[in-house]
Amino acid sequence: MFQNFKMVSRLVFGRGCFNQLDDIIQKKRTKNRSFMIFVTDDVFKDTDLAARIPLKSGDLMLWVNVDNEPTTMLVDMLTEKIQSFSESLAAGVIGIGGGSTMDIAKAISLMLTNPGSATDYQGWDLIKNPAVWHVGIPTLAGTGAEVSRTTVLVGPDKKLGLNSDYTVFDQIVLDPELIADVPIDQRFYTGMDCYIHCVESLNGTYLNTFSKSYGEKAMELCREVFLNDDPEGDDKLMMASYFGGMSIAYSQVGICHALSYGLSFVLGIHHGVGNCIVFDQLEEFYPEGVREFREMMAKNDIRLPASLRKVSDAEMKKMVDVALVLEPLWENALGKEWRLMMTRERIEVLYGLILGQ
């Protein structure tokens, strides 16, 4: 059976389109459900962008810190805070920030209408009730969180998304002006998330013409951004993120993301940085992609973290456990018989290579 997947239903793109946000959300305010929840990266506190957010009397602003990966515990805490703020359901949830901030916004929109803890829904299609109307506004480009059907969270036992059709944003606002001042290293690591999405999608067993079309265009744009000094780099990177996210919507990512999840869970390394650390050691599986990735690092004067701390036997076991949960990623990379090729012992060897131990 073919996948009948959900897409973002409304999108606005262009420099300065953030200024339309008030008009967009005003249409969703009703007499009984009038307040909005803004989930915003706290790096924008006391900035010009903060002053431009159309916060009305009765709305709730949640400043979130994403120095660490978002957790199910944080989502539960914020959901309880919203429920204490008002007995009525919010008219909408608006996420303003990078992939982690948008993931928090998506998760909150789900948990306001589904009982229990976010931990209960880590997996595929466990969400039963539609989310509150929710909007994604990226201030970083590359993760594809603005179009994906998942919200990646670190739980007590695993790092795994709340994957469902209800997770997808109802509206996204893609304003390239919002990513203009991103630090070079952060821009690179986030952009490489998109590039690695494309490499894994285009080399995967799930590949089809739909995902290939989006993946090839996203990769082309990544090359223009990170191998050339393109004056339209911000616009192209924002669209690369969108196309890269669409590519994996009808396919999957692969070995790098599976291993990166385990690395992030144990060592707390941010997703984009973790992907780059892992991908640099996967020449056996993605030789052309790794070669080009290294060219991009050299062109942009990026140096990966020189060394990672030694992990205990128990931590290594947990990393392998987290990676193995992501079965669709392994199947996309290696086919239905992936378990014969990627044993626990083989994954430990790969982690040893990545960790330099």
Summary of the structure (lengths in Angstrom):
residues: 357
radius of gyration: 19.6
end to end distance: 43.9
largest distance: 60.6
contacts: 1251
relative contact order: 0.11
helix: 51%
strand: 11%
